[in-house]
Amino acid sequence: QVQVVESGGGLVQPGGSLRLSCVVSGTLYRIITMAWYRQAPGKQRELVASVTGGGTQNYADSVKGRFSISRDNGKNTMYLQMNSLEPEDTAVYYCNADTVNGRTYWGQGTQVTVSS
């Protein structure tokens, strides 16, 4: 059984920082791409950032220059460093992992709230 667990969310003031973590555990094929998605109330889930096993990164325009994604392939772990947070970043953040055999796994999400 595969588990995807996010952590690091919380309440932060505008301009503040948070670091999200995601750990994928269990029996699974090699992970190709890991990504962070987010979903705000009343909105569709959107891609925030992704990173391949080779380290190629991709960011949504809205977070470029503020967020940084990284991963530890050996530990099936991924991080999202979020700086200069804005109220518009408020959402539930989800971890996603795609494996070489075509499976995709999702975490339960972690709430990020940016408010003064």
C-alpha positions in Angstrom: 0.0 0.0 0.0 1.3 3.4 -1.0 1.0 6.4 1.4 1.5 10.0 0.4 1.7 12.4 3.4 2.1 16.1 3.3 3.1 18.4 6.2 4.1 21.9 6.9 1.0 23.8 6.2 -0.4 26.4 8.6 -1.4 30.1 9.1 1.1 32.7 8.1 1.0 36.5 7.6 1.4 38.1 4.1 5.0 38.2 3.2 5.8 35.2 5.4 7.3 31.8 4.5 6.3 28.2 4.8 8.0 24.9 3.8 5.9 22.0 2.8 7.1 18.4 2.8 5.7 15.3 1.1 6.8 11.8 1.8 5.8 8.8 -0.4 6.2 5.4 1.2 5.2 1.8 0.4 5.7 -0.5 -2.4 5.7 1.3 -5.7 7.5 1.6 -9.0 10.1 4.4 -9.6 8.6 7.9 -9.3 9.1 9.9 -12.4 7.5 13.3 -11.6 6.5 14.8 -8.3 4.3 17.9 -8.1 2.5 20.2 -5.9 -1.1 21.2 -6.7 -3.4 23.5 -4.8 -7.1 24.1 -4.6 -8.7 27.2 -3.2 -12.4 27.3 -2.2 -14.6 27.5 -5.2 -11.7 27.0 -7.7 -10.3 24.1 -9.7 -7.2 22.3 -8.6 -4.2 23.8 -10.2 -0.5 22.9 -10.7 1.8 24.9 -8.6 5.2 23.3 -9.4 6.7 20.0 -10.5 10.1 18.4 -10.6 11.3 15.3 -12.5 13.8 12.8 -11.3 16.4 14.5 -13.3 15.7 17.8 -11.5 13.8 19.7 -14.2 11.5 22.1 -12.5 8.3 23.8 -13.7 6.3 26.5 -12.0 3.0 28.3 -12.4 3.5 31.9 -13.4 1.8 33.1 -10.2 4.5 31.5 -8.0 7.7 32.0 -10.1 10.4 33.7 -8.1 8.6 33.1 -4.8 8.4 29.3 -4.6 11.1 26.7 -4.9 10.5 23.0 -5.4 13.1 20.2 -4.6 13.1 16.5 -4.1 15.3 13.7 -2.6 14.9 10.8 -4.9 16.5 8.4 -2.5 13.9 9.1 0.1 10.9 9.7 -2.2 10.5 13.1 -0.5 9.6 16.5 -2.0 9.6 20.0 -0.6 8.1 23.3 -1.5 9.7 26.4 -0.1 7.2 29.2 -0.2 8.4 32.8 0.3 6.7 36.1 0.0 3.3 34.5 0.6 0.2 36.3 -0.5 -3.5 35.9 0.5 -4.1 34.5 -3.0 -1.8 31.6 -2.1 -4.4 30.4 0.5 -5.5 26.9 -0.5 -5.2 23.2 0.3 -1.9 22.0 -1.1 -1.7 18.5 -2.5 1.3 16.3 -3.3 1.2 14.2 -6.4 3.6 11.5 -7.6 3.6 9.8 -11.0 5.4 6.4 -11.4 7.0 4.8 -14.4 4.2 2.2 -14.7 1.6 4.9 -15.2 0.2 5.1 -11.6 -0.5 8.4 -10.0 -0.8 9.0 -6.2 -2.2 11.8 -4.2 -1.9 12.9 -0.6 -4.8 14.2 1.5 -3.6 17.8 1.4 -2.3 20.3 3.8 -4.0 23.7 4.5 -2.1 26.9 3.8 -3.7 30.1 5.0 -2.2 33.5 4.4 -3.9 36.2 6.4 -3.1 39.1 8.7 
